[in-house]
Amino acid sequence: MQLDAKNRVTLDLCSSRDSITRISALLSEAFEKLDLPEEATFDLKLAATEALVNAVEHGNKYDERKMIRVNCEARNGAVIISVRDEGDGFDPAGVPDPTLPENILKEHGRGIFLMRNLCDDVCYNEKGNEVTIVKKIPKAD
């Protein structure tokens, strides 16, 4: 996978589990080319995978006719990843807190929590079908 001259890449894939695996591998390749610190790479891979799973499962509901667009770029000391699906969107504020006792044993609901705790910024577009995650990368000593 090739980053452009501005350290950007855009990927479009159908909504399937295979696409999640494929995009995750391509993003890992991009992070290697950016020579990111190991901890930042781990955080970004996990956060991006959570965003991809949410887009495929909740946004596009595994409809392989619907696409996922992933943009990744490195600029101004940060890596910015956006994931957009073709679903109806949702209200992120309406997602229950997975750390509350009544939600601890639920199988779903931790992806947004993980993204928010692994990255420096997580925001959604107005419709709720695109998430942008930002991870600041510390300068090497």
C-alpha positions as CSV (number, residue, x, y, z in Angstrom):
1,M,0.0,0.0,0.0
2,Q,1.3,3.4,-0.9
3,L,1.0,6.6,1.0
4,D,0.9,9.6,-1.2
5,A,3.4,12.5,-1.0
6,K,1.4,14.1,1.8
7,N,1.3,10.9,3.8
8,R,-2.3,10.2,3.0
9,V,-4.2,7.1,1.8
10,T,-7.9,6.5,1.0
11,L,-9.4,3.0,0.9
12,D,-12.9,2.0,-0.3
13,L,-14.1,-1.6,0.5
14,C,-17.3,-3.4,0.8
15,S,-18.9,-4.2,4.2
16,S,-17.6,-7.6,5.1
17,R,-15.5,-9.2,7.8
18,D,-12.8,-9.8,5.2
19,S,-12.7,-6.1,4.5
20,I,-12.1,-5.3,8.2
21,T,-9.1,-7.7,8.2
22,R,-7.8,-6.3,4.9
23,I,-8.1,-2.6,5.8
24,S,-6.5,-3.3,9.2
25,A,-3.6,-5.0,7.5
26,L,-3.2,-2.1,5.0
27,L,-3.4,0.5,7.9
28,S,-0.7,-1.5,9.8
29,E,1.5,-1.2,6.6
30,A,0.9,2.5,6.5
31,F,1.8,2.9,10.2
32,E,5.1,1.0,9.6
33,K,6.0,3.4,6.8
34,L,5.3,6.3,9.1
35,D,7.7,4.8,11.6
36,L,5.3,5.3,14.5
37,P,6.2,4.4,18.1
38,E,5.0,0.9,19.1
39,E,2.4,2.2,21.6
40,A,0.9,4.6,19.1
41,T,0.7,1.9,16.5
42,F,-1.1,-0.5,18.9
43,D,-3.6,2.2,19.9
44,L,-4.3,3.3,16.3
45,K,-4.7,-0.3,15.1
46,L,-7.2,-1.2,17.8
47,A,-9.1,2.1,17.5
48,A,-9.3,1.8,13.7
49,T,-10.4,-1.8,13.9
50,E,-13.2,-0.8,16.4
51,A,-14.3,1.9,14.0
52,L,-14.3,-0.5,11.1
53,V,-16.3,-3.2,13.0
54,N,-18.9,-0.6,13.9
55,A,-19.2,0.6,10.3
56,V,-19.6,-2.9,8.9
57,E,-21.8,-4.3,11.7
58,H,-23.9,-1.4,12.9
59,G,-23.7,1.1,10.0
60,N,-23.9,-1.0,6.9
61,K,-25.3,-4.1,8.7
62,Y,-23.0,-6.5,6.7
63,D,-24.6,-5.4,3.4
64,E,-21.7,-6.0,1.0
65,R,-23.3,-3.7,-1.6
66,K,-22.6,-0.8,0.8
67,M,-19.1,0.6,1.0
68,I,-16.8,1.8,3.7
69,R,-14.4,4.7,3.0
70,V,-11.3,4.9,5.2
71,N,-9.0,8.0,5.0
72,C,-5.7,7.9,6.9
73,E,-3.2,10.7,7.0
74,A,-0.3,11.9,9.1
75,R,0.1,15.7,9.6
76,N,1.0,18.2,12.2
77,G,2.3,15.5,14.6
78,A,-0.8,13.4,14.5
79,V,-2.4,10.5,12.7
80,I,-6.0,11.1,11.6
81,I,-8.2,8.3,10.5
82,S,-11.8,8.6,9.4
83,V,-14.2,5.8,8.7
84,R,-17.5,6.4,6.9
85,D,-20.2,4.0,6.2
86,E,-23.4,4.2,4.1
87,G,-25.8,3.5,7.0
88,D,-28.4,5.8,8.6
89,G,-26.0,7.0,11.3
90,F,-26.6,7.1,15.1
91,D,-26.3,9.4,18.1
92,P,-23.0,8.6,19.9
93,A,-24.3,10.3,23.0
94,G,-27.0,7.6,23.2
95,V,-24.6,4.7,23.6
96,P,-24.6,3.4,27.1
97,D,-21.5,3.7,29.3
98,P,-19.9,0.2,29.2
99,T,-18.3,0.7,32.6
100,L,-21.6,0.9,34.4
101,P,-22.4,-2.2,36.4
102,E,-25.5,-2.9,34.4
103,N,-23.5,-2.9,31.1
104,I,-20.3,-4.7,32.2
105,L,-21.4,-8.2,31.0
106,K,-23.0,-7.0,27.7
107,E,-21.3,-8.3,24.5
108,H,-21.4,-4.9,22.7
109,G,-20.8,-1.3,23.5
110,R,-17.1,-1.1,24.1
111,G,-15.8,0.1,20.7
112,I,-16.5,3.8,21.2
113,F,-15.2,3.6,24.7
114,L,-11.9,2.1,23.5
115,M,-11.5,4.6,20.7
116,R,-12.1,7.5,23.2
117,N,-9.5,6.1,25.6
118,L,-6.9,5.2,23.1
119,C,-6.9,8.3,21.0
120,D,-6.7,12.1,21.7
121,D,-9.9,13.0,19.9
122,V,-12.9,11.1,18.6
123,C,-15.7,13.0,16.7
124,Y,-18.6,12.1,14.5
125,N,-20.2,13.9,11.7
126,E,-23.7,15.3,12.2
127,K,-25.4,12.2,10.7
128,G,-23.4,9.8,12.8
129,N,-22.1,7.7,9.9
130,E,-18.5,8.9,10.0
131,V,-16.1,8.8,12.9
132,T,-12.7,10.6,12.9
133,I,-10.1,9.6,15.4
134,V,-6.9,11.5,16.1
135,K,-3.8,10.2,17.8
136,K,-1.0,12.7,18.6
137,I,2.4,11.3,18.0
138,P,5.1,12.3,20.4
139,K,8.3,13.5,18.8
140,A,11.3,11.2,19.2
141,D,14.0,12.3,21.6
